[in-house]
Amino acid sequence: IKGRIPQIPYKTLAICSKSWYTIRKSVLSDRKSATLRTGKGERRMPRSANQKLKLLCLCKILWERTDEEHPLTVPELIQALEAWDIRAERKSIYDDMEALRAFGLDVQNRKGKAPGWFLGERPFQLAELKLLVDAVQSSKFITQRKSRELIRKLESQASVHQARQLQRQVYVDRRVKSMNESVYYTIDKLHTAIANRKAVTFKYFEYNVQKEKVFRREGKRYIVSPLGLIWDNENYYLAGYDHHREELRHYRVDKMAELAVNPKDQTVFISHGDCIEEAEYLAELVKERFPGHEIRINYIGPVIGTHAGAGTLALFFKGKHR
């Protein structure tokens, strides 16, 4: 009995066969809240469904709510865990703190006038986060919307108390933010193409006085073998070999649209419902806009064709971004 139920002291083990059956049934069938019946009454072992998440929730509480100036006492930590329906005792909190320390978190305990537990060293210091926030807000090629998203992510690296200090505004005289939201994905694609030595195609545009996009070369696509990215005058530029002009040129990244990496290695599938002429016309449009693609034409299968009917056209391709 000692090995199975260590919570019951020896003095209370005056158990008859009926009460032993009650103990065994309660422990095995209801682990969430086992009721142990002894000769002197009942003793409850409350366990919620979230009990296994205790250590993770405790880590989240320390990360979000504590810092050197805002520690939490053990009673406050126990009360915070109750929000997740997790029961805890004072001794178990100390054991959990040691486990978090062994995991690598800088969990510290301060005694004195403002005692409590808090998370000390973090991946970013507050001064570093302030510097990054200022850089994001003052950056020209990052749009206002993306700036807010990035700052919120930076705030998650600090406690809620420190995050309030990151909500600051940096104004740069005569600074106009970029309006191209896709520039971040474009930069990522270009880095991938440069690393893998793949050609890219894209459309290149300018803004007119009405802030409307005006595509160069009548909207025809550029084919460039990228060599590297250049940061100049707070803008990204792509340096590469232009296959049309047969010379090295550079292009502003935030003025690129519909970037595709290595189209020659991509396959486009066109399915049709008994309309081969329309499928071939669609294939010509794809070749004109995206030269170098392999295009395969086939019939729509009988299952989809039964629902879609004759004259249906479907185009399939593989990509990472919609």
ZASESE-152783 format. One record per residue (C-alpha): x, y, z. Coordinates in pm, 1 decimal. Layout:
node X:X&Y:Y&Z:Z
...
This chain:
node X:0.0&Y:0.0&Z:0.0
node X:286.4&Y:234.5&Z:72.5
node X:417.8&Y:195.0&Z:-282.0
node X:79.6&Y:262.3&Z:-444.8
node X:-59.1&Y:539.1&Z:-221.9
node X:222.5&Y:724.0&Z:-44.0
node X:-11.4&Y:1004.6&Z:66.6
node X:-187.3&Y:787.1&Z:327.7
node X:-6.2&Y:763.0&Z:664.2
node X:31.2&Y:421.1&Z:824.6
node X:-186.3&Y:519.3&Z:1123.6
node X:-494.2&Y:563.5&Z:903.5
node X:-467.0&Y:233.2&Z:720.7
node X:-738.2&Y:55.6&Z:917.5
node X:-908.9&Y:-37.8&Z:596.3
node X:-1166.6&Y:-308.8&Z:548.9
node X:-1204.6&Y:-499.1&Z:222.5
node X:-1492.0&Y:-275.9&Z:110.1
node X:-1301.8&Y:47.9&Z:166.4
node X:-994.5&Y:-95.5&Z:-14.3
node X:-1216.1&Y:-167.6&Z:-315.3
node X:-1333.8&Y:194.2&Z:-301.2
node X:-973.2&Y:321.0&Z:-299.2
node X:-865.6&Y:102.0&Z:-589.7
node X:-1167.0&Y:189.1&Z:-803.1
node X:-1134.3&Y:561.1&Z:-733.4
node X:-761.8&Y:577.8&Z:-813.7
node X:-782.6&Y:373.0&Z:-1133.2
node X:-1102.7&Y:511.6&Z:-1282.3
node X:-1085.0&Y:878.7&Z:-1194.2
node X:-733.6&Y:1019.0&Z:-1203.2
node X:-852.2&Y:1378.9&Z:-1226.9
node X:-1000.6&Y:1379.8&Z:-877.0
node X:-927.1&Y:1063.0&Z:-680.0
node X:-1109.1&Y:1022.1&Z:-351.0
node X:-917.8&Y:813.9&Z:-99.9
node X:-1138.4&Y:663.6&Z:169.6
node X:-974.9&Y:571.4&Z:496.8
node X:-1098.0&Y:464.8&Z:836.7
node X:-1096.4&Y:826.1&Z:957.7
node X:-1274.2&Y:984.2&Z:659.1
node X:-1184.1&Y:1109.9&Z:309.6
node X:-881.8&Y:1271.7&Z:159.0
node X:-898.8&Y:1431.7&Z:-185.5
node X:-624.5&Y:1451.1&Z:-450.6
node X:-745.0&Y:1719.3&Z:-695.2
node X:-599.3&Y:1691.0&Z:-1046.0
node X:-718.5&Y:1900.6&Z:-1337.2
node X:-679.0&Y:1821.9&Z:-1704.9
node X:-414.8&Y:2095.8&Z:-1729.7
node X:-199.9&Y:1964.7&Z:-1446.0
node X:60.6&Y:1831.8&Z:-1690.2
node X:93.1&Y:2184.0&Z:-1832.6
node X:194.3&Y:2327.8&Z:-1498.6
node X:562.0&Y:2375.6&Z:-1578.8
node X:488.0&Y:2529.8&Z:-1919.5
node X:229.6&Y:2767.8&Z:-1773.6
node X:469.6&Y:2866.8&Z:-1497.3
node X:734.1&Y:2944.3&Z:-1758.7
node X:482.5&Y:3156.2&Z:-1953.5
node X:387.3&Y:3349.4&Z:-1639.8
node X:749.7&Y:3426.7&Z:-1559.2
node X:820.9&Y:3528.6&Z:-1920.4
node X:521.9&Y:3759.2&Z:-1962.4
node X:459.9&Y:3903.8&Z:-1616.1
node X:793.7&Y:3927.7&Z:-1439.4
node X:1117.9&Y:4115.8&Z:-1465.5
node X:1374.0&Y:4252.2&Z:-1218.7
node X:1142.3&Y:4532.4&Z:-1111.5
node X:823.1&Y:4323.8&Z:-1108.7
node X:875.0&Y:3989.5&Z:-926.6
node X:590.2&Y:3758.6&Z:-824.9
node X:562.3&Y:3593.7&Z:-484.5
node X:479.2&Y:3225.4&Z:-443.6
node X:113.4&Y:3297.7&Z:-347.5
node X:81.8&Y:3517.7&Z:-658.2
node X:227.7&Y:3240.1&Z:-875.1
node X:-16.6&Y:2987.7&Z:-726.9
node X:-305.1&Y:3227.7&Z:-792.6
node X:-187.1&Y:3280.1&Z:-1152.0
node X:-177.9&Y:2903.4&Z:-1210.5
node X:-536.9&Y:2876.2&Z:-1090.5
node X:-639.5&Y:3071.6&Z:-1402.2
node X:-547.1&Y:2755.3&Z:-1597.8
node X:-725.8&Y:2537.2&Z:-1339.0
node X:-391.2&Y:2413.4&Z:-1209.3
node X:-347.2&Y:2340.2&Z:-838.6
node X:-7.0&Y:2398.3&Z:-679.7
node X:151.9&Y:2399.6&Z:-338.0
node X:432.8&Y:2614.7&Z:-207.9
node X:686.2&Y:2330.7&Z:-202.9
node X:602.6&Y:2224.4&Z:-559.6
node X:664.3&Y:2581.7&Z:-681.6
node X:1019.7&Y:2570.2&Z:-547.3
node X:1076.0&Y:2234.4&Z:-718.7
node X:940.2&Y:2374.7&Z:-1046.4
node X:1172.7&Y:2673.9&Z:-1027.5
node X:1470.5&Y:2442.6&Z:-991.3
node X:1349.6&Y:2245.6&Z:-1293.3
node X:1326.7&Y:2564.3&Z:-1500.5
node X:1677.3&Y:2659.2&Z:-1392.6
node X:1805.1&Y:2317.4&Z:-1495.0
node X:1635.3&Y:2371.4&Z:-1832.6
node X:1840.4&Y:2689.1&Z:-1882.1
node X:1610.8&Y:2975.4&Z:-1780.4
node X:1759.6&Y:3246.8&Z:-1562.7
node X:1499.1&Y:3216.8&Z:-1284.5
node X:1594.7&Y:3429.7&Z:-985.9
node X:1454.6&Y:3468.2&Z:-634.9
node X:1487.8&Y:3798.4&Z:-452.2
node X:1437.4&Y:3848.9&Z:-81.2
node X:1394.1&Y:4169.9&Z:111.5
node X:1148.6&Y:4458.0&Z:70.8
node X:1018.0&Y:4342.5&Z:-268.9
node X:1057.6&Y:3964.1&Z:-259.1
node X:956.1&Y:3726.1&Z:-533.2
node X:1054.1&Y:3525.4&Z:-836.4
node X:1136.3&Y:3675.3&Z:-1175.3
node X:1305.3&Y:3596.2&Z:-1503.5
node X:1645.6&Y:3762.4&Z:-1520.2
node X:1849.5&Y:3729.7&Z:-1840.5
node X:1652.9&Y:3719.8&Z:-2167.0
node X:1760.4&Y:3673.1&Z:-2531.3
node X:1729.0&Y:4052.0&Z:-2580.7
node X:1801.0&Y:4318.8&Z:-2322.5
node X:1553.8&Y:4607.0&Z:-2294.8
node X:1803.4&Y:4853.5&Z:-2443.9
node X:1852.8&Y:4622.6&Z:-2744.8
node X:1477.8&Y:4595.0&Z:-2800.5
node X:1442.0&Y:4974.1&Z:-2789.7
node X:1713.8&Y:5002.4&Z:-3052.3
node X:1540.0&Y:4748.1&Z:-3277.5
node X:1201.9&Y:4919.9&Z:-3236.3
node X:1353.8&Y:5254.5&Z:-3334.1
node X:1518.2&Y:5093.4&Z:-3638.0
node X:1188.2&Y:4942.3&Z:-3752.2
node X:992.4&Y:5264.5&Z:-3707.6
node X:1250.5&Y:5475.6&Z:-3887.4
node X:1306.0&Y:5228.2&Z:-4172.7
node X:1184.5&Y:5356.6&Z:-4506.6
node X:1114.5&Y:5030.8&Z:-4688.1
node X:904.3&Y:4878.8&Z:-4404.3
node X:538.2&Y:4977.2&Z:-4433.2
node X:337.8&Y:5118.4&Z:-4142.6
node X:131.7&Y:4801.5&Z:-4109.2
node X:435.4&Y:4573.9&Z:-4111.0
node X:612.8&Y:4803.2&Z:-3866.9
node X:332.1&Y:4756.0&Z:-3614.6
node X:344.1&Y:4377.9&Z:-3661.8
node X:721.0&Y:4363.0&Z:-3611.9
node X:705.7&Y:4583.7&Z:-3302.4
node X:439.6&Y:4360.0&Z:-3147.5
node X:668.4&Y:4062.2&Z:-3202.6
node X:957.0&Y:4250.5&Z:-3042.7
node X:735.3&Y:4337.2&Z:-2745.9
node X:674.2&Y:3965.0&Z:-2689.8
node X:1044.9&Y:3928.8&Z:-2609.8
node X:998.7&Y:4138.5&Z:-2294.4
node X:760.7&Y:4137.4&Z:-1999.1
node X:430.8&Y:4324.5&Z:-2025.5
node X:577.1&Y:4593.3&Z:-1801.7
node X:886.0&Y:4642.1&Z:-2021.0
node X:674.8&Y:4625.2&Z:-2338.1
node X:508.2&Y:4954.4&Z:-2241.3
node X:847.1&Y:5123.3&Z:-2273.9
node X:873.6&Y:4993.8&Z:-2631.0
node X:557.7&Y:5172.4&Z:-2739.7
node X:744.9&Y:5478.4&Z:-2857.5
node X:740.3&Y:5682.4&Z:-3173.8
node X:1045.6&Y:5783.0&Z:-3375.4
node X:982.7&Y:6047.0&Z:-3638.5
node X:1221.1&Y:6104.4&Z:-3926.3
node X:1189.3&Y:6431.7&Z:-4114.7
node X:1051.8&Y:6391.7&Z:-4470.8
node X:1037.6&Y:6014.8&Z:-4436.8
node X:773.3&Y:5836.7&Z:-4645.6
node X:710.4&Y:5471.9&Z:-4567.2
node X:700.3&Y:5212.6&Z:-4845.2
node X:357.8&Y:5101.4&Z:-4973.1
node X:467.5&Y:4760.4&Z:-5102.2
node X:358.7&Y:4495.4&Z:-4847.7
node X:518.2&Y:4203.9&Z:-5036.9
node X:874.5&Y:4337.5&Z:-5007.3
node X:953.5&Y:4109.0&Z:-4710.2
node X:862.2&Y:3792.8&Z:-4899.7
node X:1045.1&Y:3923.8&Z:-5205.9
node X:1366.1&Y:3965.1&Z:-5006.1
node X:1330.7&Y:3612.4&Z:-4869.9
node X:1281.4&Y:3468.7&Z:-5219.5
node X:1582.1&Y:3660.3&Z:-5351.2
node X:1804.9&Y:3528.1&Z:-5072.6
node X:1691.3&Y:3175.5&Z:-5160.4
node X:1757.8&Y:3231.0&Z:-5530.9
node X:2105.5&Y:3375.0&Z:-5464.1
node X:2198.6&Y:3087.4&Z:-5232.7
node X:2080.9&Y:2826.0&Z:-5485.1
node X:2208.1&Y:3017.4&Z:-5791.2
node X:1864.5&Y:3030.1&Z:-5954.3
node X:1727.8&Y:3287.2&Z:-6196.5
node X:1425.2&Y:3498.8&Z:-6104.7
node X:1150.9&Y:3667.4&Z:-6306.5
node X:943.6&Y:3966.7&Z:-6201.3
node X:757.5&Y:4274.2&Z:-6314.5
node X:909.8&Y:4615.1&Z:-6246.6
node X:703.8&Y:4927.5&Z:-6180.5
node X:711.4&Y:5293.4&Z:-6078.0
node X:454.8&Y:5506.5&Z:-5896.1
node X:291.5&Y:5795.7&Z:-6079.7
node X:168.3&Y:6117.1&Z:-5919.0
node X:-159.3&Y:5945.0&Z:-5827.9
node X:46.3&Y:5677.8&Z:-5642.3
node X:-61.1&Y:5415.3&Z:-5894.9
node X:165.6&Y:5139.8&Z:-6022.7
node X:293.9&Y:5185.1&Z:-6376.7
node X:475.9&Y:4879.1&Z:-6508.5
node X:783.0&Y:4912.9&Z:-6725.1
node X:830.1&Y:4727.6&Z:-7055.6
node X:451.1&Y:4727.5&Z:-7092.8
node X:417.5&Y:4480.2&Z:-6809.3
node X:653.5&Y:4222.2&Z:-6956.8
node X:855.4&Y:4016.5&Z:-6712.4
node X:1224.5&Y:4068.5&Z:-6638.4
node X:1452.1&Y:3763.3&Z:-6628.9
node X:1751.9&Y:3820.5&Z:-6403.0
node X:2025.9&Y:3599.6&Z:-6258.2
node X:2073.4&Y:3753.3&Z:-5911.7
node X:2422.5&Y:3814.4&Z:-5776.7
node X:2354.1&Y:3990.9&Z:-5448.7
node X:2142.9&Y:4236.0&Z:-5249.9
node X:2267.5&Y:4589.2&Z:-5185.4
node X:2151.4&Y:4819.9&Z:-4904.8
node X:2187.6&Y:5180.6&Z:-5015.7
node X:2009.4&Y:5498.1&Z:-4908.4
node X:1774.7&Y:5290.5&Z:-4690.0
node X:1655.3&Y:5075.4&Z:-4981.2
node X:1726.2&Y:4720.3&Z:-5094.6
node X:1857.9&Y:4676.4&Z:-5448.3
node X:1904.0&Y:4356.0&Z:-5644.7
node X:2223.1&Y:4335.3&Z:-5849.4
node X:2212.7&Y:4077.0&Z:-6126.3
node X:2252.5&Y:3986.8&Z:-6491.3
node X:1958.8&Y:4097.7&Z:-6708.8
node X:1901.2&Y:3832.3&Z:-6977.5
node X:1705.3&Y:4070.7&Z:-7199.5
node X:1962.4&Y:4352.4&Z:-7204.8
node X:2255.1&Y:4112.7&Z:-7159.8
node X:2426.1&Y:4329.2&Z:-6900.8
node X:2459.2&Y:4375.9&Z:-6525.7
node X:2188.7&Y:4597.3&Z:-6377.1
node X:2031.5&Y:4675.1&Z:-6041.3
node X:1664.2&Y:4700.2&Z:-5937.4
node X:1487.6&Y:4833.9&Z:-5630.1
node X:1335.5&Y:4540.7&Z:-5444.8
node X:1024.9&Y:4728.0&Z:-5326.5
node X:937.7&Y:4801.7&Z:-5692.3
node X:926.5&Y:4435.4&Z:-5793.0
node X:597.5&Y:4250.1&Z:-5838.6
node X:500.3&Y:3886.9&Z:-5897.4
node X:849.5&Y:3754.0&Z:-5828.7
node X:907.5&Y:3388.5&Z:-5926.7
node X:1222.4&Y:3186.6&Z:-5858.0
node X:1370.6&Y:2961.5&Z:-6129.0
node X:1062.2&Y:2921.8&Z:-6353.1
node X:1245.7&Y:2678.9&Z:-6583.1
node X:1232.1&Y:2412.3&Z:-6312.4
node X:860.1&Y:2460.9&Z:-6249.1
node X:577.4&Y:2270.2&Z:-6414.5
node X:229.9&Y:2408.1&Z:-6488.6
node X:-60.5&Y:2167.5&Z:-6535.8
node X:-371.9&Y:2259.7&Z:-6734.9
node X:-679.3&Y:2037.0&Z:-6721.1
node X:-979.3&Y:2088.0&Z:-6946.0
node X:-1329.0&Y:1952.4&Z:-6992.7
node X:-1331.3&Y:1868.9&Z:-7364.0
node X:-1205.7&Y:2214.3&Z:-7472.6
node X:-854.6&Y:2157.9&Z:-7602.2
node X:-843.6&Y:2484.2&Z:-7800.4
node X:-912.1&Y:2695.3&Z:-7492.3
node X:-652.6&Y:2494.4&Z:-7298.0
node X:-388.5&Y:2557.1&Z:-7564.4
node X:-474.7&Y:2929.1&Z:-7566.4
node X:-432.2&Y:2940.0&Z:-7187.5
node X:-95.9&Y:2764.5&Z:-7225.6
node X:18.8&Y:3036.5&Z:-7467.1
node X:-79.2&Y:3306.3&Z:-7217.1
node X:119.5&Y:3131.9&Z:-6945.4
node X:425.1&Y:3101.2&Z:-7173.5
node X:402.1&Y:3471.4&Z:-7256.1
node X:383.0&Y:3584.8&Z:-6894.0
node X:609.3&Y:3317.3&Z:-6745.1
node X:859.8&Y:3206.5&Z:-7007.0
node X:1050.9&Y:2885.0&Z:-6946.3
node X:777.6&Y:2687.3&Z:-6769.8
node X:703.7&Y:2330.5&Z:-6867.6
node X:331.5&Y:2308.3&Z:-6943.5
node X:132.1&Y:1985.5&Z:-6948.6
node X:-225.6&Y:1963.2&Z:-7078.2
node X:-464.8&Y:1681.4&Z:-6993.8
node X:-834.2&Y:1604.8&Z:-6950.4
node X:-1018.1&Y:1665.8&Z:-6624.7
node X:-1089.7&Y:1338.3&Z:-6445.2
node X:-1439.2&Y:1185.4&Z:-6461.9
node X:-1525.4&Y:1259.3&Z:-6097.5
node X:-1452.1&Y:1635.0&Z:-6112.3
node X:-1568.8&Y:1651.6&Z:-6474.4
node X:-1911.5&Y:1519.5&Z:-6377.5
node X:-1960.7&Y:1813.8&Z:-6140.6
node X:-1778.3&Y:2084.1&Z:-6340.8
node X:-1911.7&Y:1996.0&Z:-6686.1
node X:-1780.5&Y:2065.1&Z:-7035.9
node X:-1576.7&Y:2378.9&Z:-7104.8
node X:-1403.8&Y:2376.8&Z:-6765.1
node X:-1042.1&Y:2493.9&Z:-6742.9
node X:-817.3&Y:2433.5&Z:-6441.1
node X:-460.5&Y:2551.9&Z:-6387.9
node X:-231.1&Y:2397.7&Z:-6125.4
node X:115.5&Y:2496.9&Z:-6010.1
node X:332.5&Y:2448.8&Z:-5705.3
node X:443.9&Y:2741.4&Z:-5489.5
node X:513.6&Y:2858.8&Z:-5136.4
node X:301.5&Y:3176.3&Z:-5146.2
node X:-46.5&Y:3230.3&Z:-5286.9
